[in-house]
């Protein structure tokens, strides 16, 4: 692995897991109160574009971290939908 890829993996780790504490808090309190699903959805869409860009430039850090971020944002939106429906019933 080249030096620039190591830096990419380190940088990607921080930005990818920035949303993880919010996901953890939602799951812990079992409520999506205060969460903005639109933001998570928009981020997820553009992370898909980042994955495509990573493929175009052949950058594993860009591809890997954005796939993980897509999963986190998908879980955020899913948790919002689940807890919003549970609250309304």
C-alpha positions in Angstrom: 0.0 0.0 0.0 1.4 3.4 -1.0 1.7 6.3 1.4 -1.1 8.3 -0.1 -3.5 5.3 0.3 -2.6 5.1 4.0 -3.4 8.8 4.4 -6.7 8.2 2.5 -7.6 5.3 4.9 -6.9 7.5 8.0 -8.9 10.5 6.6 -11.7 8.3 5.5 -12.0 6.6 8.9 -12.8 9.9 10.6 -15.3 11.2 8.1 -17.0 7.8 7.6 -17.6 7.2 11.3 -18.7 10.8 12.1 -22.4 9.7 11.9 -21.9 6.6 14.0 -22.4 8.3 17.4 -25.8 9.6 16.1 -26.8 6.1 15.0 -25.7 4.7 18.3 -27.7 7.4 20.2 -30.9 6.7 18.1 -30.6 3.0 18.8 -29.8 3.4 22.5 -32.8 5.7 23.2 -35.0 3.9 20.7 -36.2 7.1 19.2 -35.4 9.1 16.1 -36.4 12.4 17.7 -34.2 15.2 16.5 -32.8 13.2 13.6 -33.0 14.6 10.1 -33.5 11.7 7.7 -33.2 14.0 4.6 -29.6 14.8 5.5 -28.7 11.1 5.9 -30.5 10.3 2.6 -28.7 13.1 0.7 -25.4 12.0 2.2 -26.0 8.5 1.2 -26.8 9.5 -2.4 -23.6 11.5 -2.7 -21.6 8.7 -1.1 -22.7 6.5 -3.9 -21.3 9.1 -6.3 -18.1 9.0 -4.3 -17.9 5.2 -4.7 -18.2 5.6 -8.4 -15.5 8.3 -8.4 -13.3 6.0 -6.4 -13.8 3.3 -9.0 -12.9 5.8 -11.8 -9.7 6.9 -10.1 -9.0 3.4 -8.8 -8.8 4.5 -5.1 -9.5 1.8 -2.6 -9.8 4.3 0.4 -12.5 6.3 -1.4 -14.4 3.1 -2.4 -14.1 1.3 1.0 -14.9 4.2 3.3 -17.8 5.4 1.3 -19.4 2.0 1.1 -19.2 1.8 4.9 -20.7 5.3 5.1 -23.5 4.3 2.8 -24.3 1.4 5.2 -24.2 3.8 8.2 -26.5 6.3 6.5 -28.9 3.5 5.3 -29.1 2.3 8.9 -29.8 5.9 10.1 -32.7 6.3 7.6 -34.0 2.8 8.5 -33.9 3.5 12.2 -35.7 6.8 11.6 -38.4 5.0 9.7 -38.7 2.2 12.2 -38.9 4.4 15.3 -41.2 6.9 13.6 -43.7 4.2 12.7 -43.4 2.6 16.1 -44.1 5.9 17.7 -47.2 6.5 15.6 -48.8 3.1 16.5 
